[in-house]
């Protein structure tokens, strides 16, 4: 959850570290801190409760020199947000400073042991135990920092990504990881090294990175090759990769919040997601966002090509069951994927919360395919579910956004959603990217199995190509949705209803509202309203109904009439030109017509905007909502 950054080289470290913290602040913003080593025997540590901007304020007028440093932005796990619990933590000797993302599960035992050795603790955190343990090992064995880290970590149970500096040796920075993400940027001729929880703080300085695997320790010394060892002190190969982060996506681009920018990014990034995956049977397809385009040519968009399906065709087609594991928004995407795969591939699909799946001793067969969905590719519960399924012989298909992430490396195959960095904590474009990839996966498998008619396949693929254009149509209603939102800032509760493919959309819409406005909201299958939730409906309970003109249209109308009979206030998402629901709903948001299975890609957009504008009207920090972090890398 927390974000760590580090730098060692010839540049001043502080500006690099602060910029890196801002780019990682989506991972936590309870407190922030920095440790700088300007010269041998000197270390300056500064901390602040709150956001990175509070740290900048606290460091004004301080000595910020030094070409070696580490920094941290915290999402609190052990110990409340405070200066004393903020990282970096410093050893009792004053020699070592450490930043940490993860949880040391046996910290109580280690803390008691160190207390007996005379160590006095200044914080309530598990992290301080680790830096004191490294200090103790080093003092007892008179060993190098890297060796002390190695010995100490062998005594630790839990997850960690750490960076450690020693004021007596400013030329060395040591990092390690297990279960938490860590990437090292490598400067020209190994002249400098950049440490971060993900690649975004590194992208502006170098494109060369090395991803550290679980149980590995990296020793960074400017002018020398990056050295990696494991916990058994065995040297490991260093695999250097190129990163391709678009720096423009790391800025707001004139929008007031990253969330709004990312909502408006969706037409473009979904085009990127589909590029190179939709093809005609002959020639080269030129994508268009023109809704009036003529697709009568039988050679247009005859193929959906996913390399993961091509390379693992036999294994995927022989699957007797798919199991989708995910958390949060990704779980909602999985529910849509389930319907797509079952409807068009005729393969049974289960969808499980990864946090439940990993602990309930699930029945997994070697013939199963487990699809793991995670925006970051680092979600702790999903990664654990992957490892469990692998141990039972299942084939693992990963769907994530971050290239080189832990889940991407742990799975047998998979597909990236290619929507670019998502900075807003409340996921938007990642959700539609996941649904798009799941749609393409279902179509590709259905075609390979011969389970779908050509005419039906062609219709869906052609409509899929037009989704970005239809998203733009919805986004043009942003101002109208903003004005509508002002009415609902009073609300303490919301109900979201949908049926079929739009039931997960109702869940996602409710989640968005909860995350950023702190209004209690629940999503339900519309028919289930009568089995309890209808008791809540009154004049103070707004009900958002996804009521597009599809096979469930008449049923949805009945559900709306039941709400209105109890004086409920209805905000309906309707298909363009719908007059029937417009006559009974209090407010309507029109969306362009689209084939039913693709409706979630369109219907989710106004719900994202509704949540955003309600939160803004309430004065909430939509990019950094309280108590949340973007990447949940701890249990």
Phi, psi and omega per residue, in radians:
X1 nan -0.786 -3.118
X2 -1.223 2.879 3.069
X3 -2.027 2.316 3.091
X4 -2.128 2.521 3.052
X5 -2.394 2.713 3.091
X6 -2.690 2.705 3.090
X7 -2.564 2.486 2.978
X8 -2.568 2.265 -3.085
X9 2.976 -2.518 -3.101
X10 -1.865 -0.167 3.130
X11 -1.503 2.833 2.971
X12 -1.154 2.265 -3.005
X13 -1.349 -0.637 -2.957
X14 -0.981 -0.872 3.141
X15 -1.032 -0.639 3.120
X16 -1.165 -0.751 -3.106
X17 -1.157 -0.779 -3.129
X18 -1.125 -0.772 3.102
X19 -1.060 -0.704 3.104
X20 -1.115 -0.704 3.118
X21 -1.089 -0.704 3.109
X22 -1.072 -0.661 -3.137
X23 -1.312 -0.339 3.113
X24 -1.808 0.065 -3.018
X25 -1.123 -0.372 3.075
X26 -1.075 -0.295 -3.114
X27 -1.471 -0.164 -3.127
X28 2.776 2.506 -3.076
X29 -2.605 0.671 3.058
X30 -1.434 -0.574 3.095
X31 -2.838 2.935 -3.139
X32 -2.616 2.710 -3.140
X33 -2.834 2.870 -3.119
X34 -2.553 2.511 3.022
X35 -2.153 2.264 -3.114
X36 -2.164 2.449 3.103
X37 -2.060 1.616 -3.081
X38 -1.282 -0.514 3.119
X39 -2.828 2.975 -3.115
X40 -0.992 2.380 3.071
X41 1.346 0.073 3.133
X42 -2.141 2.341 3.034
X43 -2.531 2.228 3.119
X44 -1.929 2.177 -3.103
X45 -2.112 2.258 3.133
X46 -2.285 2.394 -3.100
X47 -2.412 2.773 3.070
X48 -2.680 2.468 2.975
X49 -1.309 2.437 3.130
X50 1.852 -2.571 -2.984
X51 -1.591 3.076 -3.141
X52 -1.054 -0.626 3.106
X53 -1.054 -0.575 3.085
X54 -1.194 -0.620 3.062
X55 -1.134 -0.751 3.113
X56 -1.028 -0.734 3.102
X57 -1.084 -0.743 -3.095
X58 -1.174 -0.443 -3.089
X59 -1.617 -0.048 3.135
X60 -1.058 2.278 -3.141
X61 1.436 -0.009 -3.132
X62 -1.603 2.876 3.062
X63 -1.316 1.910 -3.095
X64 -1.962 0.364 -3.136
X65 -1.353 2.876 3.092
X66 2.205 2.434 -3.135
X67 -1.768 0.110 3.077
X68 -2.271 2.298 3.137
X69 -2.955 2.822 3.070
X70 -2.368 2.715 -3.108
X71 -2.635 2.909 -2.966
X72 -2.696 2.441 2.920
X73 -2.119 2.262 -2.841
X74 -1.882 2.430 2.809
X75 -1.952 1.997 -2.934
X76 -1.155 2.285 2.975
X77 -2.046 -1.165 3.101
X78 -1.781 1.987 -3.129
X79 1.677 2.324 -3.103
X80 -1.147 2.794 3.072
X81 -1.078 2.107 -3.130
X82 -2.892 2.923 3.113
X83 -1.131 -0.744 -3.093
X84 -1.129 -0.507 -3.140
X85 -1.604 -0.089 3.128
X86 -1.245 2.604 3.018
X87 -1.576 2.762 0.038
X88 -1.268 2.623 3.005
X89 -1.724 2.470 -3.044
X90 -1.950 2.431 3.140
X91 -1.211 2.788 -3.114
X92 -1.027 -0.580 3.111
X93 -1.235 -0.302 -3.055
X94 1.418 0.045 -3.067
X95 -1.461 -0.616 -2.971
X96 -1.988 2.540 2.966
X97 -2.269 2.493 -3.028
X98 -2.463 2.449 2.950
X99 -2.056 2.625 -2.942
X100 -2.593 2.372 2.938
X101 -2.094 2.065 -3.131
X102 2.469 -2.851 3.127
X103 -2.453 2.200 3.008
X104 -1.584 1.842 -2.957
X105 -1.251 -0.521 -3.125
X106 -1.735 0.519 -3.063
X107 -1.143 -0.538 3.131
X108 -1.075 -0.773 3.131
X109 -1.125 -0.819 -3.134
X110 -1.116 -0.683 3.129
X111 -1.071 -0.774 3.127
X112 -1.096 -0.722 3.131
X113 -1.108 -0.756 -3.132
X114 -1.221 -0.602 3.091
X115 -1.051 -0.679 3.093
X116 -1.138 -0.458 3.116
X117 -1.477 0.017 3.093
X118 1.757 0.111 -3.140
X119 -1.421 2.319 3.110
X120 -1.906 2.267 -3.054
X121 -1.745 2.426 -3.074
X122 -1.768 -0.187 -3.056
X123 -2.301 3.104 3.085
X124 -1.785 0.184 -2.961
X125 -1.595 2.737 2.990
X126 -1.271 -0.470 -3.077
X127 -1.150 -0.701 3.141
X128 -1.059 -0.568 3.085
X129 -1.045 -0.705 -3.097
X130 -1.175 -0.778 -3.127
X131 -1.172 -0.610 3.085
X132 -1.192 -0.639 3.115
X133 -1.134 -0.758 3.103
X134 -1.088 -0.719 3.114
X135 -1.073 -0.751 -3.134
X136 -1.113 -0.803 3.133
X137 -1.039 -0.780 -3.120
X138 -1.107 -0.718 -3.123
X139 -1.210 -0.590 -3.112
X140 -1.358 -0.655 -3.023
X141 -1.808 -0.122 3.141
X142 0.902 0.816 -3.049
X143 -1.901 3.062 3.102
X144 -1.212 2.870 3.098
X145 -1.055 -0.774 -3.123
X146 -1.056 -0.740 3.135
X147 -1.169 -0.691 3.115
X148 -1.120 -0.703 3.082
X149 -1.082 -0.776 -3.122
X150 -1.064 -0.843 -3.119
X151 -1.128 -0.739 -3.130
X152 -1.120 -0.754 -3.088
X153 -1.166 -0.452 3.082
X154 -1.153 -0.335 3.125
X155 -1.620 -0.100 -3.022
X156 -1.711 2.443 3.006
X157 -1.990 2.263 3.119
X158 2.398 -2.747 -3.093
X159 -2.079 2.549 3.134
X160 -2.808 2.558 2.738
X161 -2.293 2.120 -3.031
X162 -2.256 2.739 2.937
X163 -2.372 2.347 -3.043
X164 -2.296 2.420 3.015
X165 -2.222 2.685 -3.133
X166 -2.147 2.124 -3.077
X167 -1.097 -0.368 3.127
X168 -1.383 -0.211 -3.098
X169 -2.481 1.375 -3.112
X170 -1.162 -0.140 -3.081
X171 -1.584 0.084 -3.094
X172 -2.294 2.357 3.003
X173 -2.266 2.235 -3.075
X174 -1.986 2.355 3.098
X175 -2.261 2.805 3.083
X176 -2.765 2.792 3.113
X177 -2.599 2.641 2.925
X178 -2.768 1.920 3.059
X179 1.391 -0.080 3.075
X180 -2.225 2.556 -3.003
X181 -1.260 2.606 3.105
X182 -2.772 2.318 3.106
X183 -2.361 2.533 -3.127
X184 -2.078 2.135 3.036
X185 -1.540 2.430 -3.045
X186 -2.040 2.103 3.122
X187 -1.342 3.010 3.139
X188 -0.983 2.283 3.099
X189 0.937 0.594 3.111
X190 0.991 0.538 -3.087
X191 -1.308 -0.377 -3.126
X192 -2.742 2.774 -3.139
X193 -2.344 2.482 3.139
X194 -2.114 2.246 -3.111
X195 -1.953 2.387 3.110
X196 -2.796 2.811 3.083
X197 -1.254 -0.486 2.977
X198 -2.560 -3.139 -2.965
X199 -1.373 -0.216 -3.011
X200 -1.060 -0.677 3.101
X201 -1.261 -0.269 -3.044
X202 -1.610 -0.493 -2.937
X203 -0.972 -0.567 -3.105
X204 -1.359 -0.101 -3.052
X205 -2.036 -0.614 3.139
X206 -2.732 2.684 3.065
X207 -1.799 -0.035 -3.121
X208 -1.688 2.135 -3.118
X209 -2.386 2.756 2.991
X210 -2.217 2.251 3.089
X211 -1.625 2.202 -3.107
X212 -1.513 2.326 -3.139
X213 -1.556 2.878 3.104
X214 -0.976 2.404 3.110
X215 1.364 0.247 3.138
X216 -1.944 2.638 3.105
X217 -2.171 2.309 3.141
X218 -1.983 2.349 3.116
X219 -1.954 2.066 -3.082
X220 -1.875 2.062 3.080
X221 -2.314 2.003 -3.124
X222 -0.949 2.357 -3.118
X223 1.574 -0.138 3.116
X224 -2.098 2.737 3.068
X225 -1.075 2.494 3.040
X226 -1.034 2.248 -3.122
X227 -1.918 2.274 3.117
X228 -2.194 2.264 3.045
X229 -2.204 2.856 3.031
X230 -1.783 -3.100 -3.075
X231 -1.194 -0.239 3.058
X232 -1.652 0.188 3.136
X233 1.142 0.534 3.074
X234 -1.729 2.320 -3.129
X235 -1.207 2.455 -3.100
X236 -2.051 2.620 3.075
X237 -1.183 2.534 3.087
X238 -1.791 2.038 3.118
X239 -1.782 1.970 -3.109
X240 -1.665 2.283 -3.134
X241 -2.166 2.839 3.060
X242 -1.674 2.407 3.036
X243 -1.803 2.642 -3.126
X244 -2.232 0.992 -3.126
X245 -1.488 2.209 3.081
X246 -1.372 1.923 -3.076
X247 -1.101 -0.473 3.115
X248 -1.067 -0.521 -3.133
X249 -1.302 -0.159 3.139
X250 -1.616 0.012 3.094
X251 -2.035 2.778 -3.085
X252 -1.297 -0.306 3.065
X253 1.063 0.607 3.111
X254 1.577 -0.163 3.092
X255 -1.425 2.649 -3.140
X256 -1.219 -0.431 -3.133
X257 -2.473 2.658 3.044
X258 -1.056 -0.661 -3.098
X259 -1.032 -0.803 3.139
X260 -1.139 -0.728 3.089
X261 -1.002 -0.769 -3.089
X262 -1.252 -0.531 2.998
X263 -1.094 -0.798 -3.133
X264 -1.298 -0.315 3.079
X265 -1.216 -0.348 -2.899
X266 -1.025 -0.730 3.097
X267 -1.019 -0.731 -3.106
X268 -1.228 -0.822 -3.045
X269 -1.245 -0.500 3.069
X270 -1.246 -0.561 2.997
X271 -1.073 -0.726 3.077
X272 -1.101 -0.703 -3.138
X273 -1.066 -0.664 -3.095
X274 -1.533 -0.322 -3.090
X275 -1.053 2.322 -3.130
X276 1.363 0.135 -3.132
X277 -2.167 -0.291 3.045
X278 -1.919 2.213 -3.044
X279 -2.430 2.649 2.920
X280 -1.389 2.969 3.109
X281 -1.261 -0.473 3.072
X282 -2.369 2.753 3.072
X283 1.259 -2.888 -3.106
X284 -2.055 2.183 -3.122
X285 -1.412 2.322 3.056
X286 -1.838 1.882 -3.097
X287 -1.057 2.633 3.087
X288 -2.447 2.575 3.032
X289 -1.867 0.384 3.122
X290 -1.478 1.961 -3.112
X291 -1.104 -0.355 -3.127
X292 -1.632 0.154 -3.095
X293 -1.034 2.529 -3.130
X294 -1.552 2.050 3.138
X295 -1.959 0.507 -3.137
X296 -1.305 -0.382 3.113
X297 -1.092 2.120 -3.082
X298 -1.163 -0.248 3.132
X299 -1.511 -0.088 -3.116
X300 -1.404 2.251 3.022
X301 0.816 1.081 3.131
X302 -1.685 -0.093 -3.036
X303 -2.391 2.518 2.874
X304 -2.030 2.055 -3.037
X305 -2.017 1.982 2.979
X306 -2.030 2.135 -3.091
X307 -1.023 -0.587 3.132
X308 -1.089 -0.616 3.116
X309 -1.298 -0.743 3.128
X310 -1.080 -0.752 -3.052
X311 -1.375 -0.293 -3.095
X312 -2.277 0.576 -3.024
X313 -0.954 -0.914 -3.066
X314 -1.074 -0.762 -3.097
X315 -1.149 -0.710 -3.127
X316 -1.257 -0.676 -3.109
X317 -1.292 -0.388 3.136
X318 -1.518 -0.062 -3.112
X319 -1.091 2.349 3.075
X320 -1.613 -0.224 -3.129
X321 -2.837 2.502 2.965
X322 -1.872 2.445 3.033
X323 -2.147 2.099 3.108
X324 -1.735 2.208 3.096
X325 -2.097 2.378 -3.079
X326 -2.953 3.075 3.092
X327 -2.346 2.621 2.997
X328 1.003 -2.303 -3.141
X329 -1.001 -0.667 3.136
X330 -1.091 -0.575 3.079
X331 -1.133 -0.705 3.081
X332 -1.069 -0.740 3.072
X333 -1.052 -0.679 3.117
X334 -1.068 -0.626 3.105
X335 -1.109 -0.640 3.084
X336 -1.228 -0.736 3.099
X337 -1.036 -0.668 3.103
X338 -0.992 -0.844 -3.117
X339 -1.110 -0.717 3.130
X340 -1.084 -0.854 -3.074
X341 -1.168 -0.741 -3.142
X342 -1.177 -0.715 -3.090
X343 -1.200 -0.738 -2.989
X344 -1.808 -0.391 3.138
X345 -1.815 -0.279 -3.117
X346 1.021 0.715 3.077
X347 -2.071 2.289 3.120
X348 -1.142 2.465 -3.094
X349 -2.314 2.330 2.978
X350 -1.924 2.553 3.076
X351 -2.139 2.185 -3.046
X352 -2.239 2.478 2.877
X353 -1.134 2.235 -3.107
X354 -1.024 -0.619 -3.118
X355 -1.149 -0.502 3.075
X356 -1.499 -0.729 -3.120
X357 -0.978 -0.777 -3.024
X358 -1.208 -0.325 -3.054
X359 -1.985 -0.080 -3.035
X360 -1.797 0.306 3.129
X361 0.876 1.070 -3.068
X362 -1.200 2.684 3.037
X363 -1.429 2.012 -3.105
X364 -2.230 2.287 -3.137
X365 -1.930 2.669 3.079
X366 -1.026 -0.369 3.124
X367 -1.451 -0.085 -3.134
X368 -1.373 2.597 2.925
X369 -1.975 2.156 3.110
X370 -1.792 2.154 3.105
X371 -1.769 2.037 3.137
X372 -1.811 2.151 -3.085
X373 -2.014 2.233 3.114
X374 -2.774 2.222 3.097
X375 -1.023 -0.958 -3.066
X376 -1.287 -0.462 -2.993
X377 1.313 0.192 -3.096
X378 -2.172 0.032 -3.078
X379 -0.988 2.101 -2.967
X380 -1.047 -0.807 -3.103
X381 -1.152 -0.694 3.136
X382 -1.180 -0.695 3.095
X383 -1.110 -0.722 3.098
X384 -1.125 -0.666 3.088
X385 -1.107 -0.672 3.082
X386 -1.051 -0.842 -3.104
X387 -1.122 -0.666 3.096
X388 -1.101 -0.835 -3.126
X389 -1.104 -0.683 3.092
X390 -1.077 -0.709 -3.121
X391 -1.153 -0.374 3.120
X392 -1.657 0.076 3.057
X393 1.597 0.084 3.141
X394 -1.282 2.747 3.048
X395 -1.605 2.314 -2.984
X396 -1.960 2.219 3.117
X397 -2.018 2.062 -3.121
X398 -1.706 2.463 3.006
X399 -2.223 1.930 -3.128
X400 -2.603 3.085 -3.021
X401 -1.847 -0.569 -2.974
X402 -1.638 2.017 3.117
X403 -1.119 2.339 3.115
X404 1.417 0.111 -3.125
X405 -1.199 2.939 -3.065
X406 -1.076 -0.769 3.141
X407 -1.173 -0.669 3.096
X408 -1.047 -0.615 -3.120
X409 -1.485 -0.390 -3.085
X410 -1.517 -0.344 -3.065
X411 -1.518 2.826 3.124
X412 -1.305 -0.595 3.116
X413 -2.813 -3.078 3.123
X414 2.827 -3.021 -3.116
X415 -2.405 2.367 2.995
X416 -1.455 2.597 3.116
X417 -1.533 -0.329 3.018
X418 0.958 0.822 3.090
X419 -1.795 0.049 3.131
X420 1.404 2.985 -3.112
X421 -1.007 2.379 3.071
X422 -1.967 1.930 -3.023
X423 -1.599 -0.710 3.094
X424 -1.000 2.335 -3.083
X425 -1.116 -0.705 3.082
X426 -1.322 2.035 -3.037
X427 -1.221 2.379 3.102
X428 -2.272 -1.249 -3.081
X429 -1.205 -0.440 3.084
X430 -1.158 -0.657 3.114
X431 -1.075 -0.897 -3.127
X432 -1.177 -0.538 3.050
X433 -1.141 -0.727 3.105
X434 -1.108 -0.763 3.129
X435 -1.107 -0.683 3.121
X436 -1.097 -0.802 3.127
X437 -1.141 -0.718 3.094
X438 -1.088 -0.650 3.087
X439 -1.108 -0.831 3.135
X440 -1.118 -0.653 3.097
X441 -1.090 -0.813 3.131
X442 -1.065 -0.743 -3.136
X443 -1.164 -0.766 -3.141
X444 -1.088 -0.768 3.123
X445 -1.164 -0.737 3.140
X446 -1.060 -0.709 3.125
X447 -1.147 -0.774 -3.138
X448 -1.129 -0.620 3.141
X449 -1.379 -0.272 -3.031
X450 1.226 0.485 -3.071
X451 -1.620 -0.046 -3.084
X452 -2.261 2.438 3.100
X453 -1.219 2.569 -3.113
X454 -1.012 -0.738 -3.101
X455 -1.110 -0.694 3.130
X456 -1.204 -0.750 3.107
X457 -1.035 -0.839 -3.114
X458 -1.071 -0.734 -3.137
X459 -1.064 -0.794 -3.100
X460 -1.171 -0.773 -3.101
X461 -1.121 -0.723 3.112
X462 -1.126 -0.729 3.091
X463 -1.139 -0.648 3.130
X464 -1.055 -0.702 3.118
X465 -1.109 -0.442 -3.121
X466 -1.583 -0.053 -3.129
X467 -0.983 -0.812 3.141
X468 -0.980 -0.714 3.126
X469 -1.139 -0.681 -3.135
X470 -1.281 -0.516 3.002
X471 -1.075 -0.729 3.122
X472 -1.053 -0.648 3.097
X473 -1.072 -0.743 3.123
X474 -1.166 -0.735 -3.112
X475 -1.120 -0.420 3.097
X476 -1.167 -0.241 3.114
X477 -1.620 0.200 -3.071
X478 -0.952 -0.810 -3.096
X479 -1.132 -0.707 3.111
X480 -1.101 -0.695 3.110
X481 -1.181 -0.643 3.093
X482 -1.062 -0.744 3.135
X483 -1.183 -0.696 3.097
X484 -1.088 -0.639 -3.062
X485 -1.088 -0.545 -3.096
X486 -1.034 -0.502 -3.103
X487 -1.158 -0.482 -2.922
X488 -1.837 0.182 3.104
X489 -1.170 -0.334 -3.132
X490 -1.308 -0.393 -2.933
X491 -1.153 2.481 3.039
X492 -1.814 -0.279 -3.126
X493 -2.533 2.550 3.048
X494 -2.312 2.624 2.996
X495 -2.124 2.311 3.103
X496 -2.032 2.268 -3.101
X497 -2.188 2.450 3.044
X498 -2.738 2.857 3.115
X499 -2.306 2.698 3.101
X500 1.048 -2.269 3.137
X501 -1.091 -0.388 -3.093
X502 -1.611 -0.051 3.024
X503 -1.114 -0.831 3.068
X504 -1.073 -0.516 3.075
X505 -1.107 -0.699 3.078
X506 -1.073 -0.748 3.092
X507 -1.068 -0.781 -3.116
X508 -1.167 -0.709 3.105
X509 -1.076 -0.743 3.109
X510 -1.123 -0.713 3.136
X511 -1.098 -0.755 3.128
X512 -1.027 -0.764 -3.127
X513 -1.124 -0.777 3.117
X514 -1.060 -0.795 -3.023
X515 -1.061 -0.742 -2.934
X516 -1.957 -0.323 3.123
X517 -1.864 -0.270 -3.091
X518 1.125 0.424 2.999
X519 -1.581 2.293 3.102
X520 -1.150 2.273 -3.128
X521 -2.554 2.520 3.112
X522 -2.293 2.453 3.030
X523 -1.795 2.434 -3.111
X524 -2.428 2.641 2.836
X525 -1.113 2.323 -2.987
X526 -0.974 -0.664 -3.117
X527 -1.178 -0.436 -3.139
X528 -1.348 -0.166 3.095
X529 -0.946 -0.641 -3.093
X530 -1.231 -0.260 -3.092
X531 -1.724 0.788 3.062
X532 2.327 -1.063 -3.053
X533 -1.030 -0.445 -3.132
X534 -1.041 -0.392 3.098
X535 -1.128 -0.375 -3.100
X536 -1.485 -0.278 -2.985
X537 -1.274 2.207 3.018
X538 -2.696 -2.964 -3.080
X539 -1.166 -0.310 -3.102
X540 -1.696 0.031 -3.069
X541 -1.919 1.695 3.038
X542 -1.161 2.425 3.123
X543 -2.136 2.078 3.087
X544 -1.659 2.154 -3.084
X545 -2.111 2.163 3.014
X546 -1.458 1.854 -2.920
X547 -2.209 0.838 3.138
X548 -1.266 2.812 -3.057
X549 -1.467 1.540 3.113
X550 -2.323 -2.845 -3.047
X551 -1.098 -0.365 -3.103
X552 -1.746 0.240 -2.999
X553 -1.028 -0.867 -3.100
X554 -1.103 -0.636 3.109
X555 -1.133 -0.710 3.138
X556 -1.130 -0.702 3.096
X557 -1.016 -0.748 3.109
X558 -1.070 -0.719 3.113
X559 -1.092 -0.707 3.116
X560 -1.133 -0.711 3.121
X561 -1.111 -0.624 3.081
X562 -1.118 -0.655 3.108
X563 -1.189 -0.821 -3.103
X564 -1.129 -0.558 3.111
X565 -1.114 -0.340 3.137
X566 -1.916 0.355 3.040
X567 1.140 0.428 3.058
X568 -1.304 2.680 3.112
X569 -1.721 2.150 -3.012
X570 -1.928 2.196 2.930
X571 -1.886 2.022 -3.018
X572 -1.947 2.364 2.931
X573 -1.596 2.046 -3.028
X574 -2.203 2.766 3.060
X575 -1.263 2.616 3.135
X576 -0.922 2.327 3.083
X577 1.498 -0.013 -3.140
X578 -1.210 2.135 3.111
X579 -1.886 -0.396 -3.059
X580 -1.183 -0.876 3.124
X581 -1.267 -0.620 3.103
X582 -0.978 -0.497 -3.115
X583 -1.304 -0.374 -3.080
X584 -2.000 -0.405 3.138
X585 -1.380 2.718 3.098
X586 -1.337 -0.677 3.111
X587 -2.492 2.545 3.126
X588 -2.257 2.488 2.982
X589 -2.077 2.017 -3.114
X590 -1.445 2.455 3.045
X591 -2.223 2.666 3.132
X592 -1.124 2.594 3.123
X593 -1.217 2.483 3.123
X594 -2.720 2.719 -3.135
X595 -0.977 2.520 -2.927
X596 -0.980 -0.759 -3.055
X597 -1.178 -0.313 3.120
X598 -1.744 -0.024 -3.115
X599 -0.967 -0.683 -3.119
X600 -0.961 -0.552 3.138
X601 -1.153 -0.419 -3.132
X602 -1.750 -0.779 -3.057
X603 -1.176 -0.434 -3.132
X604 -1.246 -0.446 -3.061
X605 -1.088 -0.919 3.129
X606 -1.099 -0.480 3.107
X607 -1.270 -0.607 3.020
X608 -1.089 -0.805 -3.131
X609 -1.145 -0.702 3.136
X610 -1.060 -0.832 3.119
X611 -1.073 -0.780 -3.122
X612 -1.020 -0.899 -3.043
X613 -1.229 -0.597 3.046
X614 -1.087 -0.768 3.141
X615 -1.111 -0.728 3.114
X616 -1.101 -0.772 3.111
X617 -1.047 -0.544 3.125
X618 -1.499 -0.002 3.100
X619 1.332 0.445 -3.100
X620 -1.548 2.720 3.072
X621 -1.488 1.652 -2.979
X622 -1.225 -0.491 -3.127
X623 -1.371 -0.477 -3.095
X624 -2.336 1.187 -3.130
X625 -1.131 2.654 -3.029
X626 -1.063 2.510 3.008
X627 1.201 0.033 -3.083
X628 -1.937 2.750 2.983
X629 -2.438 2.723 -3.036
X630 -1.202 -0.810 -3.027
X631 -1.995 2.017 -3.074
X632 -1.617 1.584 -3.060
X633 -1.731 0.142 3.041
X634 -2.236 2.810 3.091
X635 -1.279 nan nan
